[in-house]
Amino acid sequence: MMVKEELKKLGLHYVIVDLGMVEVLEDITKEQRKQLKKNLLKSGLELLDSKKSILIEKIKNVITEMIHYSEELPKVNDSDYISEKLGYDYTYLANTFSEVKGITIQQFIIIHKIERVKELLLYDELNLTEIAHKLHYSSVAHLSNQFKKVTGLSPSYYRQMKQKRIKNLENL
């Protein structure tokens, strides 16, 4: 809604306003682009100009959706999945991502997987073996090692800390 309003203020007519994408009828002047960028920033939104920035956002969205919002992770490997979803060669995607973000796509995936593991540990519905299986880890040991490398804590210690916090809150 905000984006549409900002476009109207600048006298721009849009064809499509979708998540992460806008198509306008007119050519945008430098001044309109500058104003739109400034106005969107006030609302916490960012105008991405370059094709690389847009591609990076698409890669991040595919990974986030794959890890956080899918019931099951894809059966194919991550690189094939991302490449297929975006219609680009994975090497190109990986090189572009690393160049812009300073980390590899695989490192980004690991960070998000560990965030997902934290969520699942906090919900207390699945044990570590089930979490490892759900997120396609080869073993609980592999998941635990990766978790510790990223967070500095073991998954079981992380879960214990959460339980202690709950008890402390209940005693307030």
N, C-alpha and C positions, 0 to 999 in steps of 0.2 A: 504494500500500500504506500509506504514512504517513497519508494523509488518512483512509482507512478506520479505521485504528487510533485516530486522534484522535477521530473521531466516536463510536467504541465507548466510549472512555474517558469521554465526556460523556453516555453513555446515549442517543445518537441513532441511530435506525435509518435507513439510507439505502436509497433505491430505485435511484439511479444514481450512480456515481462515474466520471466520464469526464474526459478531458483538459480541464481548465479549468472543469468544472461538477460540482456535487453537488446531488442532489435528496434531501431527507430527508422522512420521514413526519410527524414532529412539527413544531410551531411551535417555533422556537428562542428561548429567553429571551435577554435582553440579556447576562446573566452567561455563558451558554453560548457566545454569539457572541464575547464578549470573550475568553473562555478559548480557544476554537478559534482565533481570530485570533492570540493570543499563542503558542500551541503550534505553529501552522503556521509562524509567523515564525522560530522556532528552527530549523526545518528548511529555511529559505530559501524558503518558500512564502508567498504573500500572499492574504489573504481580501479579495475585492473585494465591497463592499457595494452600491455604487450601480450602477444600470442603465448610466449613462454609462461608468463604469470598465470594466464588462463588455464594452460595445460597443467601446470603444477597444482592449481586448485582442483582441477578435475581428477588428477591422480590421488590427491589427498581425500577427496570425496569418495572415490571408489574404495579406497583402503578403509576409511572410516565406516562406510556402509557395510563392507565385507566383514569387518571384525565386530563392530558394535551392534549392527542392526539385522544381521542375518541369523536365523536359528542355527543353521549349519554353515560352516565355512565351505567354500567350493572344493570339490574333489580334485580339481586340477591344481597344479602348482601356482603360486601367487603371480609369477611373472606372466604365465599364459593367461591367467584370468584378467589381469590388469590390461595386458596387451589386447585381448579380445574385446573387453568392455569399451576401450577407448579407440580401437581401430588403428593403433600405431605399433610399430616394431618396438619390442621391449627395450632393446639396446638404446634406441633413441630416447625413449621415455626415461630410462635409468640415467643416461648421461645428462639430459636436460634437468632432471630432478636434482642430481648431485651438484651440478654447476650452480643452480639457483639456491638450493636449500643448504648446501654444505654437508649434507648427510646422504647416505644411500637410501633408496626406496626400502631395502631390506631393514635398515636400522629404524626407519620410520614405522615399518610394520611391527617390528619387535616392541618398540615403545608403546604402540597402540594395543598390541596383544597383552602386554604386561598391565596396562590400564584396565583392560577387560578382565584379566585374571583378578586384579584388585577388586573390581566390582563383584565378580562372582564369589570371591572369598567373603566379602562383606555381607552378601545375601545369605550365606551359610546354607544354601540349598544343595550344593554339590560338593563332593569331596575332591581332593586334589587329583585323583586318578580320573574322575569324570571331567574335571576342568581340562586336564591335559588332553584327554580324548576329544572333547568338544572343540578345542582350539588347534587340533592336529599336531600336537607335540609328539615326538617319537617315544617319549617316556616321561614319567613324573620327574626323574632326575634331570632331564634336559630342561623341563619347565622350571624346576627349582633353581637350577644353575643360572638360567637366564633371568629369572625373577631377582635373584640375589645380586647379579651383576648390575641390573638396572636400578634396583631400589636400595641395595645394601642390606636387605633383610631377607630371611627365609620366609616362604609363604606361610608356614605354620606360626612363626613369630608375629607376622603381620596380622594374622587372624586373631591371635591371642591379645595383641595390643587393642584391637577393635573391641574384643569382649571386655577388656579392662575398662575401656572408655565408657562402654554402656553401663557397667556396674557403677562407675564413678558418677555418671549422670543420674542414675537411679537413686544414689545416696545423697544427692543435693537437696 
